[in-house]
Amino acid sequence: MLAGRERTERSGRDVTADPSSGKESLTHRLRRLARSSELGVVLFAAVVGVLAGLVVVAMNGTMQAMHVLIFGIGAHEHLSVASGLIPALVLGAPALGGLVFGLISALLRKRGFGQPIDPIEANALHGGQMSLKDSVIVAAQTIGSSGVGASVGLEAGYTQAASGIASRLGQAFHLRRADLRLMVGCGAGAAIGAAFNAPLMGAFYGFELILGTYAIPAFVPMMTASFTATLTRQTLLPNLAPPLPALGAPQMSDLPAILLLGILCALVGIVIMRGVTLVETGFRRSALPAALRPMVGGLIVGALALWNPAVFSAGHGAVYLYIGADSTLTFLLMLLGAKVIASAVSLGSGFRGGLFFASVLMGVLAGRAYAAGLELVLPNMVVSHSLYALIGMSALAVAVVGGPMTMTLLALEMTGDLTLTLAVLAAAAAASLITRRLFGFSFTTWRFHLRGETIRGAHDIGWMRELTVATMMRREVPQVADASTLEQARRAYPPGSTSYLVATDSEGYYAGMVLPATLYAAEADEPAGDAKAPATVHALLRHVGDTLRPGMTIREALATFSRCEADALAVTMPDRTIVGILSEAHAVKRYSDEMGRRLSELTGERID
């Protein structure tokens, strides 16, 4: 009877029969399917896509409800193009909202909520492992920031929440590192695809920005996640975007002007990223408490919105308005400057959000301003202002966020025009090249750089941090006292007994390395009765000041070997206590083996 109760309790937790029967639990079968079958990974990606679509719908709905409640706009009206807003609300809502946001953020910091791991960092350093709790907090902060009008995009919340859910599910199913990273990419890409109603764009967002590589085995899961997310969003929240105006067809003669626009967008993008850092530094150096900084930032954004509400939030409605609206060059440049200032102040003062969605509107304004300026100089060169608006939208987003194919596919899915898409690709490539050459970072990786991380993208470099000297070293270290005579050392270590020999001082601490061959070379060179011949091991010491530390990564260890020109080095603690020894040959072999295993995972080989 007791045994039956135990089986019932186990089945309630794990749907498991008696282990002696040899039957697998349902959970175990699902785990094995996800770990060993490509079909299982695709099905997992489909589930992640549906959940990402639900995340986008829920976050959009919550933010819109906040806009309706706070600013009194219509249920289907975009805040960035709303008319008849009450000036007191325009000025006061972002400031009061910033105050509440700052106080809540201060409370979270007091309770230990620090810098969360975002999808790029998770895939680059942590093998796709993210905290679901932290992700939910970031999503809520992003909704709150955009909901009170701060000039930030919801993409940070979309990708954080969707990737956090994907990572948590992947960890529960014990996915391999490569598959867990893939699921994080699927979650982020699916969320972006659903947000823009552009599944191809979402998939390549996952490839370029979250995985950091185009991998054929990842193609089907990524596309599956993005399409299911977009379908979920369309089912629950149909796309209400207005139609685009006639864009015109770019000609080959327009290519120089298009490339120049890409270059200018790269420069604008660099200014934006630097501007956010400068504003953040200014707030940090001021005497203003961190909890009050968002209030000041919200007040500045509200003051700018008194002139034009396009500076509010991410600016989705303003994107479609200004692609087709006729405006003067002066007005476009002023609005572009206002949006740049609003975004920099919002992020620099402490609001949570991203620059991706905001950079889309900035790109539209930059493209139209460029077309208006070009028309003044060369009236017959401008085919369509709307065409340059769309090209500028993609080029500036590439400069800020990265992902030239991502933004090119967004243009394709927005217009369905392949000829125009090729022009977008040219400008996006130029923007990407100039940004990398002059700046070297996207906005996200620039923020990592400011924190002291060396992440240049989502490429998986975390395994190199995990492959430390401590995991590779030999703990049995052949040692000899540096005060030992040569004869004593020769007796202790006959020829061929060891390849490496570590000398210790009188207190047992590291003194240096000794090549065993030099013990016998000294014997051959030593003339009988020569008092000047080396009498102790101390005279043969090498690499006295060169050692490895247990926490060094494989990259740091190999750099140390190269700098010291050593075949092997002792591993010591800061007080020079010897804890192991590592040879360069073994370190290179471990690096090569691990690299081969990573490439094997990348090409899709699986172990059942």
N, C-alpha and C positions, 0 to 999 in steps of 0.2 A: 504493500500500500504506500509505504514511504517512497519506494522507487518510482511508483506511478506518479506521485505528486511531484517528484523531482523532474520527471520527464515532462509533465504538464507545464511546470514553471519554465523549463528550458524552452519548450515549444512556444510559450508566450513571448519569450525574448527573441528567439532565433529560428522558430519554425523547424525545430530539429527533432528527429527521431532518436531512439536509443543509439548512442555512438557505436555500440557493439554490433548493431545491425548493418553498419557500413554505409548507411544512406547519408548523403550530403544535405546540409541545411539549405534552404532557399537562398539565404544571404550568401552562403559560401559559393553556391552555383552562380549567382549573379556576379560575385566578385571574380570568380574564375573566368566568366565570360568576358567581363570588362578588361581583365588583365591579359588574356591570351588570344582574344579574337578581335580582328579588325571590325567585324560587324558589331561586336559589343561596344567598341569605342564609338562607332557611328551612332548607335542607339543612345549611348550616354550623351553624345553631343546634341542629339535631338532634344533630349530632356533639358539639357542646359539651355538650349535655344528657346524653348518654351518659357522657362523660368526667367530668362533675360528679357523676353518680350513682356512678361508680366511686370518685371521691375520697371521697365520704361513706362508702361501704361500707368502704373501706380505713382511713380515719381512725377510724371507729367500732370496727372490729375491733381495731385497734392499741391504742386506749385501753382497751377492755374487757380485752384480754390483759394490759395493765399492771395493771389493777385486780385481776384474778385472781391474777397473779403476786405483786404487792406486798401485797395485803390478804387474800388467801386466800378470796375470795368465789366463788360458783358462776359457771359460764360464762355463764349467762343472768340473773344477779342484778345489780340496780343497786346501786352503792356507796352511794347516798344513802338507801337503805331497808334496807341489809344489817343483819342481826342477828348477835350473837355475835362481833363483831370483837375482836381482841386489843388491849387498851388500849395496849400498848407500840408496836404497829404504827400504831395510830390517831394517837398522839402523835409517833412518831419518823419515820414514812415521809414525811409532808409536809415535815418539817424537813430530813431527809437529802436528799430529792428536791430541795428548794429549794436546798440547798448545791450539789448537782451542777448544777442548772439555772443558778445564779448564776455558777459557774466557767466553764461552757460559754459563757454569754452574754458574760462578760468577754473570753473568748478570741475570740469572734466580733467584738466591738467593736474589739479590738486588731488584727484582720485587716481592718478597714475596713467591717464590716457596720454600717450606721447605721440611720436611720429608714426603713423600707420604705414604698413607695407603696402604699396600700390602694385598693380599687376606687372608693370615693367620691372620693378625691383624684385618682386616675388620670383619672376621667371629668370632674372639675371643672377640672383644670388641665393635664392631659397628653394630652388627646385619646384616652384609653383605653390608653396605653402603660404596661405594667407589666413588671417584671423577673421572669422565671420562677424564677431562682435565689433571689431574695429571697422570693418567694412560697412556695417549698418550705421554706425555712428557717423562715418564720413558721408554716407548717402544722406542722412538726416541733416547734417551741417550744410551740405550743398543745396538741398531743398530750401532750408531756412535762409541761406545767403541770397539765392536767386529769388526766393519768394518775397523778400523785403525790397527787392529792386537792385541789389548789388550787381555790378556789371561783370558777372561770371557765368560760365556755361555749366549745364548740368552733366556734361559728359564725364566729369570726374566721379560723380555719384553713380551714374549709369554703370560705368566700367568697374568701379570699386565694388558695388553691390553684386553685380552679375558674376564677376570673377571670384568674389569671396564665396558666393554660393557654390559655384563650380568647384572651387578648391576644397571647400568643406565636404562636398559629396565625393570628390576624388579621394580625399584622405580617408573617408569612411569606407570606401571600396578598395583601399590599399593599392591605388594605381601606381604604376612605375613612375619614376621621376619624369621621363619624357612624356608620358601620357598625361600626367598631372599638369605639366606645363602647357600641353596642348589644350586641356580643358579650360585652363585660365585664359588662354588666347581665344578659345571659342566663346567663353562668357563675355569677354570684353568686345570682341568683334561682333557678336550677335546683338549686344546692346546698342552699339553704334549703328549697325545696319537697321535695327528697328527704329532708332531715333530719327534717322534720315529717310526711312522708307527706301533704303538702297542696299539690298543684300550683298551685291558684289562688292560694293564699297566697304561694307562691314567686314566681309571675309578678308579683304586685303588690309584693312586696319589691323586685324588680328595677326596677319602674317608680318607686316612691316614693323608695327610698333610694339606688339606684345611678344611674339615669338622671335622676331629679329631675323627671320629667314623664310624663304619660300621652300617648303618641303612637300614633295609629291604625296607621301603617305598622309600628310595632314590636310590635304586639299578637300577630300570628301567630308571628314568630320567638320572642318571649318565652314564649308559651304552649307552643310546640313544645319548647323547651329544658326547661321545667319539667316537662312531662308525660313526656318521654323520660327525664329524670333520675329522676323518681319511679318510673317503670316499671322502670328498671334497678335501683334500690334494692330494690323489692318482689320482683324476680326473684331477686336474690342474697341479700337479707337481709329476709325477710318481716317485716311489722310485728307486733310482739308486745305492743302496748300493751293494757292491761286495759280492759274496757268502763267507760264513765262511769256514775255513779249517776243516778237520776231527778233532773232539774234543775228541773222545774216550769215553768210558763208565766208570764212577767211580764205584769202588767196595766198599763193606763195610769196607774193610781193609784201604781204603783211608780216612775214616771219621776222624780219629785223625788229619791227615795232613790238611784236609779241615777246621776243626774247628780252628786249630792253625792259618791258613791263615785269617780266620774271625777275630780272636783276634788281629793279627798284623795289619790288615786293620783298626780296631777300633783305635789302637794307632796312626797310620799314620794320620787318620782323625782328631784326637784330635790335633796333631801337626799342621796340616794344619789350623784348625780353630784358634788355638792360634797364629799361625804365622801371619795370616791376621790382627789380633788385634794388635800384636806387631808392625807390619809395619805401621799400621794406627796411632798408638800412637806415633811412631817415627816421622812420617811426621808432626803430629799435634804439637809436641814439638819443631820441628825445626823452624828456622826463615823463612822458605820458604813460600811465600804466597800461599793460597789455590788454586788460579788460575794457579799456575805454577807446582803444584805437579804432575798432570797427565803427563806433559811433561817429568819430571824426570822418572816417572814410565814407560812411553813409551820408553824412551831411554834405560832403563835397560832391558825391554822385547826385544827390537830390538837387543841389544848386545847378549842376550841369543839365539835369533833366527838366528844370524849369524852362530852359531854352528849347530843348528837343528831347522827347521821351525815348528816342532811339538808343540813348546811352544806358537805359535800364536793362537789366537782366542779360540774357544771351543775345537777344535781338532777332529772333526767328522771323517775326512779322516784318521787321525793317529790311531783312535780306531781300525778300520778294518785292517789297515796295521800291527799294532803291535800285534794283536791277532794271526796272522799267521806268522809273520816274525821271523826268527831265529836271536837272538842277544845275545851278551855276558852278563854275570851278571854285569860286570863293566859298560858297556854302558847303560844297563837298569836302574841301580841305578843312574847314572849321569843324564839320561834323566828325570827320576822321580823327582830328586832333582831340575832340571831346571824348570820343569813344576810347581812344588810346589812354587818355588821362583817367577816365572812369575805370577802365579795367586795371590799370596799374595801381590806382589808389585802392580799389576794392581788394585785390590780392595782397598788396603791400600792407594794408591796414589789418589784415587777419581774416577776412572773409574766406570761406572755403569754396573752391570751384576750379574750373579750368579755363584755358584760353582758346581752346579749339573752336567752340561755337562762336565766341566773340571775334576770333580772327576771321571767321567766314564773313561776317558783316564788315569788318575792317577791310577785307580784301575787295568786297564789292565796292565800297566807297573809294578805295585806292584805284581800282580799275576804271571807275567812271571819271574820277578826277584826272587820271592819266589820259583818257580819251578826250576829255574836254580840253586839256592842255595841248595835246597833240593836234587837235582840230584847229587851234589858234595858229599853230605853226605851219601845219600841212593840211589844209582843209580837205583835200581829196584822199588822204590816207586812211581816214576813219570810216570803216564799213558800218559799224554800229556801236553805240556807246554801251548797249546791253551786252554785246559780245565781249568787250573788254572788262565789263563788270564781272562776268562769269569767269573769265581767265584770271583776273586779279583775285577773285575769291579763292580759287584753287591754289594759285601761286603763293599768296600770303599765308594760307593755312599750312602749306608745305614748309614754308620758312619757319613757322612757329612750332609746328607739331612734328613735321617730318611726314614721310609716306607719300611720295609722288604718285604712285599707282593708286593709292587710296583716293586721293582727290581727283585724279583723272577719271576714275570710274564713277565718282559722284557726279561729275559733269556729264558723263555718258548717260547715267541713269536719270538725271534731271531732264536732259534734252533729247536723248535718243539719236543724237547727231554725231556720227563717227568723224566727219571732217572737223567739226568744232573740237571734238575730243582730242584729236591729234595736235591741234593748236594749244590746247590746255596742257597736254603732255610736254610740249616743248617748253612752255613757260614754267611748268612745275619742275622740270629737270634743271632749268637754268637757276631757279630759286634755290633748289636743293644744293646744287653745286656751289653757288656763291655763299650760302649760309654755312656749309661745311668748311669751306676754305677760309672764310673770314671769322667765323665764330666757333664752329666745331660742335655745337650742341643743338638739340631741340629744347623746347622750354622745360620738358620734364627732366631730361638728362642734365640740363643746366642747373636745375634745382638740386639734383643729386650732387653735382660738382660743388655747389656752394656748401653742402653738408659734409664734404670731404670724401664722398664716394667717387670711385673711378669708373662709373658706369657710362658707357658711350651708347648703349642701346640695350635691347632685351636679349642679346646673345647670352647663352648660358655660361657664365664664368664662375658661378657659385661652386661648381665641383672643384675648381682649382683652389678655391679657398678652403674647401673641405679636405683636400689632399695636402695635408700639412706634413712638416718634418716629423712630428710625433707619430704619425701613422705609417711612416716609411722607414724610420731608423731602426738599427739593430740595438738592442738593449744590452747585449753581452759585449763589453768593450775590452779588448786586449790592452792592458795598461802596464806601464813600467815607471818606476820612480826616476825623475830626472837626475837624481844623485847617484843612481846605480852605475857601476863601472861597466865598460863595454863587455867585459868578459861575463859579468852577471847577466846582462841583457841577452847575450848570445846563447847562454845556457838556457835561459827561460824561453827563448823564442828561436828555435833552430830554423835553418833555411826552409822556406815553404810552409811554415806553420801558420802564418798570418800575412795578410796583405797590408794591414794597417796597424799602427801602434800609437797609442796615446800616452804621452808622458804626464806625470803628476808631480806637483811640488811636495814639499815636506809635510804640508797639511792635507794632502790628498786632493787638491784642486787642480784644474786644468793648467798645464804648463806649456804644451805645444804638441805638435805631431812629429813622429819619427818614421821615416821610411825604413822598413826592416832591412832593405838591401844596403842602406848606408852603414849599418852595423858591421857588415862584413867587408864593405868597401874600405872602411876605416882600418880594418884589420890587415887588408892587403897592402895598404899604403903606409902602414906603421912600421918604421924601421926599428929593429931591436935596440932597446936602451934609449930610445929617443924620448926625452922628458917632455918635449913639446907636443907629442901626439895626444889627441883627445883621450882623456882618461875616464870621462863620464858621459852619460847620455845627453846631458845638458848642452854639450857642444854641438849636437846634431839636431837640435830642435828647429822646427819650421812652423809657420803659421801660428806664431805665439799669440797674436792678437786677433786671429780669425777663427770664429766658431759660428755654428748655426744655433738658432733658438727653436724649441719645440713647436712654437706657434707659427713659425714661418710657413708661408704657402709654397707650393712647388715652384711657382714663378720666382719668388724671392730667393729660394734655395739655389735654383739654377743660376740666377744672376750672381749670387755670392760665389759659387764655384768658378764662374767665368772671371770674376774680378780677382779672386785669390789665386787663380791658375792651380787649383788643387783637385786631386783625384778623389779625396775623401776629407771630411772635416768632422770634428767632434761636435756633439750637440750638448750644449751646456745651459745651465740656468744663469740668471744675471750675476749670481755670486760665484760663477765659474765652477759650480758643481757639475760633474760629468754625468749625463743621463743616457747617452747613446752615441752612435756614430752612423754616418750616412755617406755612401759613396755616390759620386756623380753618375756612374754607370747605372746604379740601381734607381736613382731618381729619374733619369731619362727613360728607363724601361717602364717604370710605373706611369710616367706621363704618357708615353706612347701607347701602353695598354689601355689606359683610361680614355685617351682620345679615340682609339679604335672602337671602344665600346660605345662611346657617344655617337660616332659616325654610324655604327651599326643600328643604334636606336633611331637615328635620323632617317635611315633608308628603309625603316619599317620592319626589320627582322624581329621576330618575337620568339619567346621561349614558352612553350605550353606548360 
